[in-house]
């Protein structure tokens, strides 16, 4: 059974303009006009896939990381098209958020309502193919409902938005109300997080004058070599601890010093590692002494070293890692051990990964064992990527955990880590933000659904000035220039995934051959160039807050040798030109088009922006 809460609360009418907002990736708007004549809906699970289930939906979409949604309805002047009044709200799910699915529903030609609402499922249900577990003549699906249900609270906090005219009529001054837009929603949620102690404003002493640069390095992996013509498994170093020092020194000589290294695959077998209940640094990467030397060197030179430890999954098990399959691994509803799955676009299905899922019920137990080992190295920082991205149930009949139980166990471990270390996570699900000093691979774009034509940087509008963060790895992107523009729009630092040597070993691996462009030697000069560009644009804004974001009207700016009768016919597509403003008066106009544009008047004059570029200015 499902519980749908207030499905028509504040619904907008198709006869008016407006949009629904959903937290898809960075944030997405579904305009009433785009779905006026057709029924349309989008739905997504909060915090992404739950790998305790056989049935996973969502395919290759962005994750909903913030438990919020909202609606804005606008009335416009028929002649000028200007907005004359507006109304709307923001909803914040404060309890039971991990059990929610958020759905944006539009009636189209069936009914006139445009709404967005949460759907909760207190009792878990899953389906699986009988042919996977027993011998049957044909595929047959079987649906099972869990005997245990979530009995906690569902709480939603509604924040009413208003426009300037209504606020003035009510005697409200600036700062006493939230404007009726997705910008107002972001401000409202930011104030809620700050007021509830989940985020805290950064200071100049914490950030310095330069943007951070994030570099993830891979440590070691096993590959096949031949000894006396016999194939044997050997450990190969992709990046050693000494290599990390070399990388820092070379980049520091070029003026890039504020670097945070994430060290992935340096312990217990490298990239294919056993669980972290015991800790042995790989010899070919430098061993225990190599790690200690790197930690001391990082303290001396003041750069960050964040060894990556995966609490949520185990790549490889052995007799001595302390993991009990019956006690510690996630079980499905039909009592099978579950693994992480990755969407394969070629197969159009989720394929099993080699990583077995660890039950959240075991996190605290293993943390205590892990911390006894890790604390011996006087390290001050740690990366726990999957605690910020993955949230899995567990249908173990002896100790079942629903997603809210898993969230509580995850935040408990994050709290303990935060007390002792500087913490880095990936993705930044809302429950992890309170404990994170750095968030990498944060969403800077939405899933770009067909009728969700505008992506908005809602997540980063909330977090900028409060948490250090980056977008996805730049050297893994298909369009580097567009990704840099996205970084500037989102106020995000740059992030690279690199290895120092032996890249051939990665190419020969079925799992890691996607890292085909990760050579440090090839990327180092371009990395410095891109970093300097972003640092020059954003370095002095790290403690500033985003106060406005918009999609200004613009048209193609033709050259002197191009003859055009009516340039207004060449209006840019909505969303391809972006305006971002900070609380100190700094603004950016970003042009995602591959041609030069001229905007409407901004700051008292028409702004000209070159193709795939931006301008930075200061308000008068």
NUSE-936813 format. One record per residue (C-alpha): residue number from 1; x, y, z. Coordinates in Angstrom, 3 decimals. Example, Ala and Ser with C-alpha at 12.3 -4.5 7.8 and 13.67 -1.06 7.14 Angstrom:
<nodes>
{1 {12.300 -4.500 7.800}}
{2 {13.670 -1.060 7.140}}
</nodes>
This chain:
<nodes>
{1 {0.000 0.000 0.000}}
{2 {1.036 3.574 -0.687}}
{3 {0.184 6.785 1.120}}
{4 {-0.195 9.813 -1.149}}
{5 {-0.029 13.051 0.843}}
{6 {-1.990 16.139 -0.265}}
{7 {-1.749 15.436 -4.013}}
{8 {-3.456 18.704 -4.995}}
{9 {-1.969 20.955 -2.331}}
{10 {-1.307 24.342 -3.997}}
{11 {-1.848 22.875 -7.472}}
{12 {-1.348 25.260 -10.365}}
{13 {-3.903 25.738 -13.102}}
{14 {-3.134 25.062 -16.769}}
{15 {-4.923 28.275 -17.759}}
{16 {-2.127 30.216 -16.044}}
{17 {1.648 30.180 -16.349}}
{18 {3.934 28.601 -13.788}}
{19 {5.882 25.472 -12.988}}
{20 {6.346 22.627 -10.588}}
{21 {9.766 22.133 -9.036}}
{22 {11.293 18.726 -8.292}}
{23 {14.756 18.022 -6.803}}
{24 {15.878 15.978 -9.818}}
{25 {19.678 16.229 -9.741}}
{26 {20.497 19.913 -9.390}}
{27 {16.787 20.748 -9.713}}
{28 {14.251 20.812 -12.568}}
{29 {11.239 22.917 -13.560}}
{30 {8.243 21.544 -15.447}}
{31 {6.394 24.504 -16.973}}
{32 {2.618 24.325 -17.282}}
{33 {2.826 25.515 -20.896}}
{34 {5.014 22.576 -21.900}}
{35 {2.496 19.955 -20.752}}
{36 {-0.755 21.850 -21.307}}
{37 {-2.218 19.498 -23.896}}
{38 {-0.903 16.153 -22.698}}
{39 {-0.994 14.211 -19.427}}
{40 {2.529 14.057 -18.043}}
{41 {4.211 12.871 -14.867}}
{42 {7.718 12.434 -13.472}}
{43 {8.512 10.475 -10.320}}
{44 {11.700 9.553 -8.513}}
{45 {12.769 7.926 -5.254}}
{46 {14.442 10.115 -2.693}}
{47 {18.171 9.351 -2.349}}
{48 {18.255 7.124 -5.421}}
{49 {18.171 3.359 -5.809}}
{50 {17.796 0.932 -2.919}}
{51 {19.949 -2.100 -3.773}}
{52 {18.118 -4.372 -1.358}}
{53 {15.426 -4.565 -4.046}}
{54 {15.471 -6.721 -7.160}}
{55 {13.313 -4.180 -8.972}}
{56 {15.155 -0.908 -9.562}}
{57 {13.622 1.962 -11.486}}
{58 {15.041 5.229 -12.680}}
{59 {17.553 3.986 -15.228}}
{60 {20.333 6.462 -15.932}}
{61 {18.825 9.449 -14.129}}
{62 {20.151 11.925 -11.598}}
{63 {19.482 11.336 -7.892}}
{64 {17.041 13.355 -5.819}}
{65 {19.303 14.438 -2.951}}
{66 {17.160 17.079 -1.206}}
{67 {13.699 16.189 0.191}}
{68 {11.881 19.245 -1.169}}
{69 {9.368 20.129 -3.871}}
{70 {7.110 23.038 -4.774}}
{71 {4.744 24.825 -7.137}}
{72 {4.629 28.372 -8.521}}
{73 {1.612 29.773 -10.380}}
{74 {1.913 33.101 -12.203}}
{75 {-0.636 35.496 -13.659}}
{76 {0.653 37.444 -16.663}}
{77 {-0.475 40.552 -18.513}}
{78 {-2.012 39.380 -21.806}}
{79 {-0.465 42.223 -23.824}}
{80 {3.066 42.485 -22.399}}
{81 {3.511 38.963 -21.045}}
{82 {4.889 40.414 -17.782}}
{83 {4.105 38.607 -14.516}}
{84 {1.580 40.670 -12.539}}
{85 {1.170 38.367 -9.541}}
{86 {2.215 34.942 -8.352}}
{87 {1.649 32.436 -5.589}}
{88 {3.337 29.227 -4.544}}
{89 {4.935 27.155 -1.839}}
{90 {7.929 25.013 -0.905}}
{91 {7.458 21.706 0.912}}
{92 {10.248 20.184 3.035}}
{93 {9.928 16.555 4.111}}
{94 {11.435 16.587 7.605}}
{95 {10.623 13.024 8.700}}
{96 {10.204 9.851 6.686}}
{97 {11.992 11.440 3.720}}
{98 {13.938 8.320 2.771}}
{99 {10.652 6.414 2.335}}
{100 {9.326 8.981 -0.135}}
{101 {8.864 9.075 -3.863}}
{102 {8.297 12.571 -5.264}}
{103 {5.930 12.846 -8.199}}
{104 {5.137 15.816 -10.438}}
{105 {1.750 15.236 -12.052}}
{106 {0.145 17.248 -14.861}}
{107 {-3.363 16.598 -16.164}}
{108 {-2.859 18.006 -19.648}}
{109 {-6.111 17.566 -21.579}}
{110 {-7.557 15.269 -18.871}}
{111 {-7.768 17.896 -16.108}}
{112 {-6.335 21.357 -15.510}}
{113 {-4.241 20.726 -12.391}}
{114 {-0.438 20.775 -12.144}}
{115 {0.764 19.414 -8.839}}
{116 {3.709 17.785 -7.086}}
{117 {3.481 15.591 -4.020}}
{118 {5.174 12.772 -2.044}}
{119 {4.156 9.133 -2.049}}
{120 {5.174 6.997 0.928}}
{121 {5.244 3.210 1.052}}
{122 {5.218 2.090 4.732}}
{123 {5.447 -1.623 3.890}}
{124 {8.070 -2.666 1.331}}
{125 {7.078 -4.676 -1.741}}
{126 {9.408 -6.250 -4.283}}
{127 {9.117 -8.489 -7.335}}
{128 {11.610 -10.980 -8.689}}
{129 {11.924 -13.566 -11.416}}
{130 {11.316 -17.098 -10.154}}
{131 {13.690 -18.437 -12.802}}
{132 {16.552 -16.794 -10.903}}
{133 {15.975 -18.864 -7.777}}
{134 {14.211 -22.110 -8.758}}
{135 {13.917 -24.289 -11.843}}
{136 {10.854 -23.237 -13.816}}
{137 {9.892 -23.709 -17.425}}
{138 {9.501 -19.990 -18.190}}
{139 {10.024 -16.581 -16.683}}
{140 {7.487 -15.824 -13.973}}
{141 {7.362 -12.850 -11.649}}
{142 {6.590 -13.202 -7.953}}
{143 {5.713 -10.271 -5.677}}
{144 {6.441 -10.363 -1.950}}
{145 {5.431 -7.848 0.730}}
{146 {7.615 -7.384 3.794}}
{147 {6.155 -8.413 7.130}}
{148 {7.684 -5.345 8.784}}
{149 {6.407 -1.857 8.109}}
{150 {7.713 1.616 8.894}}
{151 {5.807 2.907 11.915}}
{152 {7.515 6.280 12.348}}
{153 {6.228 9.731 11.453}}
{154 {5.827 11.446 8.127}}
{155 {6.245 15.195 8.513}}
{156 {6.141 17.863 5.828}}
{157 {6.884 21.530 6.471}}
{158 {5.207 23.973 4.076}}
{159 {6.678 27.424 3.402}}
{160 {4.342 29.844 1.653}}
{161 {5.879 32.039 -1.044}}
{162 {4.586 35.444 -2.084}}
{163 {5.220 38.179 -4.621}}
{164 {6.322 41.775 -3.995}}
{165 {2.834 43.262 -4.350}}
{166 {1.223 40.919 -1.855}}
{167 {4.166 41.295 0.520}}
{168 {3.918 45.093 0.372}}
{169 {0.153 44.962 0.957}}
{170 {0.795 42.835 4.023}}
{171 {3.382 45.308 5.299}}
{172 {6.334 42.967 4.799}}
{173 {9.750 44.393 4.003}}
{174 {12.581 42.832 2.026}}
{175 {13.939 39.793 3.850}}
{176 {10.635 39.171 5.646}}
{177 {9.175 36.965 2.912}}
{178 {10.335 34.536 0.238}}
{179 {9.755 35.542 -3.368}}
{180 {7.481 33.338 -5.405}}
{181 {10.076 31.478 -7.485}}
{182 {12.539 28.606 -7.307}}
{183 {15.041 31.187 -5.993}}
{184 {12.706 31.880 -3.085}}
{185 {12.399 28.123 -2.522}}
{186 {16.201 27.787 -2.328}}
{187 {16.439 30.657 0.165}}
{188 {13.676 29.135 2.293}}
{189 {15.336 25.716 2.392}}
{190 {18.746 27.262 3.097}}
{191 {17.283 29.188 6.038}}
{192 {15.626 26.013 7.308}}
{193 {18.902 24.049 7.169}}
{194 {20.851 26.848 8.824}}
{195 {18.194 27.397 11.488}}
{196 {18.100 23.693 12.339}}
{197 {21.899 23.523 12.619}}
{198 {22.464 21.339 9.557}}
{199 {24.691 23.842 7.730}}
{200 {26.951 26.655 8.934}}
{201 {28.325 29.621 7.016}}
{202 {31.935 29.320 5.850}}
{203 {34.465 31.946 6.880}}
{204 {37.414 33.449 4.989}}
{205 {39.803 31.699 7.384}}
{206 {38.294 28.338 6.404}}
{207 {38.313 28.873 2.643}}
{208 {41.335 31.087 1.973}}
{209 {41.521 33.178 -1.179}}
{210 {41.714 30.328 -3.722}}
{211 {39.223 27.703 -4.815}}
{212 {40.016 24.122 -3.786}}
{213 {41.033 21.624 -6.452}}
{214 {39.906 18.007 -5.968}}
{215 {41.987 15.164 -7.390}}
{216 {40.988 11.523 -6.986}}
{217 {43.875 9.135 -7.499}}
{218 {43.745 5.351 -7.883}}
{219 {46.262 3.353 -5.869}}
{220 {46.827 -0.264 -6.899}}
{221 {45.112 -3.065 -8.764}}
{222 {45.800 -6.662 -9.639}}
{223 {46.670 -7.627 -13.181}}
{224 {47.951 -10.721 -14.916}}
{225 {51.657 -11.068 -15.701}}
{226 {53.740 -14.018 -16.836}}
{227 {56.549 -15.547 -14.818}}
{228 {58.443 -18.313 -16.630}}
{229 {55.518 -18.352 -19.104}}
{230 {52.986 -18.996 -16.309}}
{231 {50.182 -16.416 -15.794}}
{232 {50.240 -15.015 -12.250}}
{233 {48.331 -12.262 -10.439}}
{234 {50.566 -9.315 -9.546}}
{235 {49.901 -6.011 -7.805}}
{236 {50.491 -2.937 -9.952}}
{237 {50.810 0.602 -8.615}}
{238 {48.786 3.174 -10.513}}
{239 {49.692 5.976 -8.103}}
{240 {52.002 5.623 -5.089}}
{241 {52.092 7.802 -1.997}}
{242 {55.335 9.327 -3.303}}
{243 {53.580 10.054 -6.614}}
{244 {50.954 12.062 -4.733}}
{245 {53.708 14.199 -3.220}}
{246 {55.215 14.659 -6.670}}
{247 {51.863 15.700 -8.103}}
{248 {51.398 18.271 -5.355}}
{249 {54.899 19.684 -5.780}}
{250 {54.543 20.059 -9.550}}
{251 {51.159 21.727 -9.264}}
{252 {52.303 23.974 -6.427}}
{253 {55.183 25.199 -8.607}}
{254 {52.521 26.268 -11.118}}
{255 {50.639 28.170 -8.404}}
{256 {47.977 25.571 -7.526}}
{257 {48.331 24.811 -3.830}}
{258 {44.856 24.394 -2.355}}
{259 {44.518 20.728 -3.364}}
{260 {42.549 17.921 -1.754}}
{261 {43.604 14.402 -2.800}}
{262 {41.110 11.571 -2.521}}
{263 {43.038 8.291 -2.334}}
{264 {41.028 5.375 -3.739}}
{265 {42.295 1.793 -3.690}}
{266 {45.365 2.018 -1.462}}
{267 {44.543 -0.628 1.147}}
{268 {43.548 -4.291 1.537}}
{269 {44.044 -5.267 -2.100}}
{270 {43.730 -1.932 -3.871}}
{271 {40.750 -1.209 -6.111}}
{272 {39.408 -4.728 -5.492}}
{273 {39.725 -4.511 -1.719}}
{274 {38.475 -6.488 1.242}}
{275 {36.404 -4.767 3.921}}
{276 {37.859 -2.024 6.102}}
{277 {37.494 -3.853 9.436}}
{278 {41.242 -4.392 9.186}}
{279 {43.632 -1.992 7.489}}
{280 {46.776 -2.875 5.555}}
{281 {48.322 -0.322 3.194}}
{282 {49.433 -1.774 -0.134}}
{283 {53.203 -2.309 -0.336}}
{284 {53.514 -1.393 -4.007}}
{285 {51.890 1.970 -3.206}}
{286 {54.401 2.647 -0.437}}
{287 {53.051 0.665 2.488}}
{288 {52.523 1.950 6.014}}
{289 {55.608 4.180 6.013}}
{290 {54.625 5.682 2.687}}
{291 {51.207 6.663 4.011}}
{292 {52.645 8.106 7.217}}
{293 {55.158 10.144 5.233}}
{294 {52.401 11.483 2.979}}
{295 {50.229 12.469 5.949}}
{296 {53.123 14.324 7.576}}
{297 {54.085 15.989 4.291}}
{298 {50.484 17.122 3.746}}
{299 {50.417 18.711 7.193}}
{300 {53.710 20.484 6.468}}
{301 {52.568 21.819 3.077}}
{302 {48.941 22.342 4.119}}
{303 {47.085 20.289 1.523}}
{304 {44.385 17.676 2.013}}
{305 {44.753 13.887 1.965}}
{306 {41.479 11.957 2.109}}
{307 {41.877 8.164 1.970}}
{308 {38.675 6.620 0.606}}
{309 {36.974 3.922 2.722}}
{310 {33.790 2.192 1.635}}
{311 {31.487 1.347 4.532}}
{312 {28.510 0.434 2.326}}
{313 {30.074 -2.225 0.055}}
{314 {32.783 -4.858 -0.014}}
{315 {34.511 -5.789 -3.270}}
{316 {36.189 -8.971 -2.052}}
{317 {35.811 -11.120 1.054}}
{318 {38.295 -13.341 2.855}}
{319 {38.348 -15.468 5.989}}
{320 {39.934 -12.777 8.138}}
{321 {38.035 -9.581 7.283}}
{322 {35.503 -10.019 10.100}}
{323 {32.512 -9.933 7.733}}
{324 {29.821 -12.522 8.402}}
{325 {27.668 -13.019 5.314}}
{326 {24.641 -14.078 7.348}}
{327 {24.970 -11.207 9.832}}
{328 {26.408 -8.303 7.836}}
{329 {25.355 -8.489 4.193}}
{330 {22.157 -6.945 2.837}}
{331 {19.486 -9.525 2.068}}
{332 {16.666 -9.221 -0.421}}
{333 {13.043 -9.919 0.331}}
{334 {13.559 -13.523 -0.852}}
{335 {16.640 -13.975 1.363}}
{336 {19.382 -13.529 -1.259}}
{337 {22.551 -11.503 -0.785}}
{338 {22.437 -8.297 -2.780}}
{339 {25.072 -6.319 -4.661}}
{340 {25.285 -2.869 -6.134}}
{341 {23.986 -2.590 -9.704}}
{342 {24.922 -0.141 -12.416}}
{343 {22.735 0.840 -15.348}}
{344 {24.135 -0.389 -18.654}}
{345 {22.874 1.801 -21.505}}
{346 {23.763 -0.856 -24.091}}
{347 {21.822 -3.615 -22.331}}
{348 {19.151 -1.167 -21.086}}
{349 {19.121 -2.838 -17.703}}
{350 {20.863 -2.774 -14.346}}
{351 {23.891 -5.050 -14.310}}
{352 {25.366 -6.567 -11.156}}
{353 {28.530 -5.027 -9.778}}
{354 {31.131 -7.032 -7.877}}
{355 {30.445 -5.015 -4.727}}
{356 {28.316 -6.808 -2.132}}
{357 {26.138 -4.497 -0.034}}
{358 {26.877 -4.237 3.695}}
{359 {23.868 -3.809 5.979}}
{360 {23.644 -0.423 7.692}}
{361 {23.014 -2.356 10.914}}
{362 {26.720 -3.317 10.861}}
{363 {28.173 0.163 10.241}}
{364 {28.788 1.141 13.866}}
{365 {30.296 -2.250 14.722}}
{366 {32.776 -2.044 11.869}}
{367 {33.494 1.634 12.480}}
{368 {34.781 0.849 15.974}}
{369 {37.122 -1.813 14.578}}
{370 {38.237 0.425 11.718}}
{371 {38.912 3.477 13.857}}
{372 {41.284 1.566 16.132}}
{373 {43.524 0.969 13.124}}
{374 {43.105 4.282 11.310}}
{375 {43.663 6.451 14.374}}
{376 {47.216 5.053 14.644}}
{377 {48.292 7.097 11.605}}
{378 {47.476 10.583 12.993}}
{379 {45.434 11.287 9.872}}
{380 {43.074 14.236 10.107}}
{381 {40.904 13.568 7.049}}
{382 {38.831 10.773 5.573}}
{383 {36.654 10.114 2.528}}
{384 {33.543 7.958 2.882}}
{385 {31.922 8.433 -0.519}}
{386 {29.096 5.922 -0.373}}
{387 {27.802 7.188 2.979}}
{388 {26.785 10.292 1.066}}
{389 {25.232 8.546 -1.927}}
{390 {23.808 5.108 -1.081}}
{391 {21.036 4.118 1.298}}
{392 {20.024 0.457 1.316}}
{393 {17.335 -1.405 3.210}}
{394 {17.948 -4.886 4.581}}
{395 {15.276 -7.604 4.620}}
{396 {17.221 -9.876 6.956}}
{397 {14.515 -11.642 8.973}}
{398 {16.649 -11.567 12.139}}
{399 {17.364 -7.814 12.028}}
{400 {15.412 -6.049 9.263}}
{401 {16.225 -2.440 8.402}}
{402 {14.035 -0.115 6.362}}
{403 {15.506 3.003 4.736}}
{404 {14.786 5.238 7.721}}
{405 {16.642 2.747 9.943}}
{406 {19.511 2.773 7.451}}
{407 {19.551 6.573 7.392}}
{408 {19.761 6.684 11.203}}
{409 {22.652 4.187 11.202}}
{410 {24.446 6.128 8.464}}
{411 {24.161 9.476 10.228}}
{412 {25.355 7.867 13.457}}
{413 {28.611 6.800 11.802}}
{414 {28.960 10.133 9.993}}
{415 {28.561 11.918 13.324}}
{416 {31.356 9.853 14.869}}
{417 {33.598 10.516 11.879}}
{418 {32.833 14.237 12.008}}
{419 {33.954 14.414 15.623}}
{420 {37.468 13.205 14.724}}
{421 {38.140 13.958 11.063}}
{422 {37.579 16.306 8.182}}
{423 {35.000 14.367 6.163}}
{424 {34.592 14.106 2.385}}
{425 {31.543 12.459 0.822}}
{426 {30.232 12.037 -2.709}}
{427 {26.856 13.168 -4.061}}
{428 {25.631 14.837 -0.902}}
{429 {22.311 13.275 0.090}}
{430 {20.670 15.744 2.464}}
{431 {21.203 13.665 5.616}}
{432 {24.989 13.667 5.033}}
{433 {25.474 17.408 4.408}}
{434 {25.608 18.277 8.126}}
{435 {28.718 16.136 8.608}}
{436 {30.570 16.884 5.355}}
{437 {33.431 19.342 4.989}}
{438 {33.737 18.536 1.284}}
{439 {31.213 17.111 -1.185}}
{440 {32.507 15.968 -4.564}}
{441 {30.545 14.938 -7.641}}
{442 {27.548 17.028 -6.618}}
{443 {24.768 17.321 -9.194}}
{444 {25.209 20.406 -11.407}}
{445 {22.502 19.431 -13.898}}
{446 {19.157 17.639 -13.931}}
{447 {18.204 14.480 -15.818}}
{448 {16.939 16.729 -18.639}}
{449 {13.603 15.010 -19.016}}
{450 {11.818 15.888 -22.251}}
{451 {9.250 18.240 -20.693}}
{452 {11.503 19.530 -17.906}}
{453 {13.172 22.087 -20.138}}
{454 {15.003 24.101 -17.500}}
{455 {17.600 22.776 -15.090}}
{456 {18.202 25.030 -12.099}}
{457 {21.122 24.915 -9.638}}
{458 {18.838 24.546 -6.613}}
{459 {21.216 22.304 -4.664}}
{460 {24.199 24.615 -5.047}}
{461 {22.099 27.740 -4.462}}
{462 {21.316 26.230 -1.063}}
{463 {24.859 25.097 -0.224}}
{464 {27.130 27.786 -1.716}}
{465 {28.898 29.655 1.062}}
{466 {28.224 26.827 3.521}}
{467 {29.996 23.723 2.178}}
{468 {32.942 23.141 -0.156}}
{469 {31.870 21.124 -3.183}}
{470 {32.707 20.154 -6.746}}
{471 {30.867 18.859 -9.792}}
{472 {31.703 15.598 -11.551}}
{473 {35.233 14.755 -12.714}}
{474 {36.061 17.175 -15.531}}
{475 {38.313 14.777 -17.427}}
{476 {35.472 12.245 -17.592}}
{477 {33.086 14.700 -19.243}}
{478 {32.284 14.666 -22.943}}
{479 {32.236 18.473 -23.257}}
{480 {34.867 20.094 -21.074}}
{481 {33.961 23.679 -21.979}}
{482 {30.277 23.246 -21.179}}
{483 {31.219 21.529 -17.905}}
{484 {33.389 24.491 -16.891}}
{485 {30.455 26.802 -17.566}}
{486 {28.289 24.543 -15.389}}
{487 {30.911 24.818 -12.637}}
{488 {30.759 28.597 -12.827}}
{489 {26.949 28.616 -12.850}}
{490 {26.935 26.367 -9.773}}
{491 {29.885 28.002 -8.004}}
{492 {31.579 24.599 -7.970}}
{493 {35.268 23.740 -7.661}}
{494 {36.947 21.490 -10.228}}
{495 {37.473 17.764 -9.710}}
{496 {39.688 15.352 -11.660}}
{497 {40.202 11.580 -11.568}}
{498 {43.863 10.836 -12.332}}
{499 {46.551 8.176 -12.081}}
{500 {50.289 8.696 -12.237}}
{501 {51.239 5.660 -14.340}}
{502 {50.345 2.171 -15.631}}
{503 {47.144 3.364 -17.320}}
{504 {47.277 0.281 -19.548}}
{505 {46.258 -1.858 -16.565}}
{506 {43.039 0.142 -16.301}}
{507 {42.264 -0.259 -19.989}}
{508 {42.589 -4.037 -19.706}}
{509 {40.060 -4.221 -16.870}}
{510 {36.392 -4.864 -17.706}}
{511 {35.305 -2.750 -14.732}}
{512 {37.793 0.117 -14.927}}
{513 {38.332 0.519 -18.668}}
{514 {35.910 3.465 -18.592}}
{515 {38.791 5.448 -17.056}}
{516 {40.488 5.891 -20.415}}
{517 {41.485 9.549 -19.980}}
{518 {43.067 9.715 -16.542}}
{519 {46.797 10.125 -17.123}}
{520 {48.168 12.851 -14.859}}
{521 {51.031 13.577 -17.234}}
{522 {48.600 14.307 -20.074}}
{523 {46.167 16.380 -18.026}}
{524 {48.392 18.381 -15.671}}
{525 {48.914 21.457 -17.871}}
{526 {45.269 21.660 -18.952}}
{527 {44.204 21.069 -15.360}}
{528 {46.178 24.115 -14.228}}
{529 {44.727 26.177 -17.091}}
{530 {41.127 25.210 -16.256}}
{531 {41.694 25.665 -12.536}}
{532 {43.079 29.158 -13.014}}
{533 {40.051 30.107 -15.117}}
{534 {37.548 28.913 -12.513}}
{535 {39.592 30.270 -9.616}}
{536 {39.757 33.717 -11.199}}
{537 {35.977 33.686 -11.635}}
{538 {34.933 32.221 -8.265}}
{539 {37.880 32.374 -5.851}}
{540 {36.714 35.488 -3.988}}
{541 {33.080 34.281 -3.779}}
{542 {33.529 31.150 -1.676}}
{543 {31.831 32.634 1.388}}
{544 {29.181 34.490 -0.618}}
{545 {25.574 33.352 -0.993}}
{546 {23.624 33.096 -4.240}}
{547 {20.694 35.525 -4.124}}
{548 {19.358 35.317 -7.662}}
{549 {19.275 33.045 -10.689}}
{550 {17.344 33.620 -13.899}}
{551 {17.103 32.865 -17.605}}
{552 {17.275 36.286 -19.314}}
{553 {15.972 36.859 -22.802}}
{554 {18.700 37.017 -25.427}}
{555 {19.175 36.845 -29.153}}
{556 {21.977 35.917 -31.455}}
{557 {24.530 38.690 -31.871}}
{558 {25.433 38.823 -35.551}}
{559 {28.748 40.096 -36.827}}
{560 {29.162 43.238 -38.911}}
{561 {29.464 41.200 -42.117}}
{562 {26.210 39.301 -41.490}}
{563 {23.031 40.824 -42.899}}
{564 {19.857 40.045 -40.959}}
{565 {16.516 41.775 -41.448}}
{566 {15.044 40.958 -38.033}}
{567 {17.420 39.757 -35.303}}
{568 {14.483 39.203 -32.915}}
{569 {13.639 36.096 -34.933}}
{570 {16.825 34.559 -33.577}}
{571 {15.886 34.371 -29.899}}
{572 {17.920 31.932 -27.826}}
{573 {16.294 28.835 -26.398}}
{574 {15.091 29.220 -22.819}}
{575 {17.718 27.923 -20.404}}
{576 {20.676 28.450 -22.742}}
{577 {21.538 31.850 -21.233}}
{578 {21.834 32.094 -17.447}}
{579 {22.136 34.918 -14.925}}
{580 {23.598 34.264 -11.445}}
{581 {23.924 36.890 -8.701}}
{582 {25.724 36.795 -5.330}}
{583 {25.024 38.740 -2.147}}
{584 {28.046 41.026 -2.663}}
{585 {26.658 42.294 -5.989}}
{586 {28.804 40.123 -8.260}}
{587 {26.933 38.595 -11.167}}
{588 {27.625 36.226 -14.074}}
{589 {25.935 35.931 -17.451}}
{590 {26.674 32.526 -18.958}}
{591 {26.118 31.664 -22.611}}
{592 {25.755 27.949 -23.379}}
{593 {25.106 28.609 -27.082}}
{594 {27.765 28.038 -29.731}}
{595 {27.259 31.569 -31.053}}
{596 {27.620 35.085 -29.597}}
{597 {24.559 36.579 -27.923}}
{598 {23.168 39.936 -26.812}}
{599 {20.923 39.907 -23.736}}
{600 {18.087 42.117 -22.627}}
{601 {19.178 45.010 -20.397}}
{602 {20.963 43.753 -17.286}}
{603 {22.472 46.182 -14.816}}
{604 {21.236 49.006 -17.036}}
{605 {22.693 47.896 -20.345}}
{606 {22.622 45.177 -22.977}}
{607 {25.216 42.507 -22.235}}
{608 {27.259 40.859 -24.987}}
{609 {28.597 37.369 -24.319}}
{610 {30.747 35.295 -26.662}}
{611 {29.869 31.737 -27.636}}
{612 {30.339 29.153 -24.853}}
{613 {31.614 31.821 -22.506}}
{614 {30.570 34.121 -19.682}}
{615 {30.981 37.643 -18.374}}
{616 {31.425 38.675 -14.770}}
{617 {30.217 42.036 -13.550}}
{618 {29.256 44.026 -10.463}}
{619 {25.866 45.637 -9.909}}
{620 {25.763 49.435 -9.927}}
</nodes>
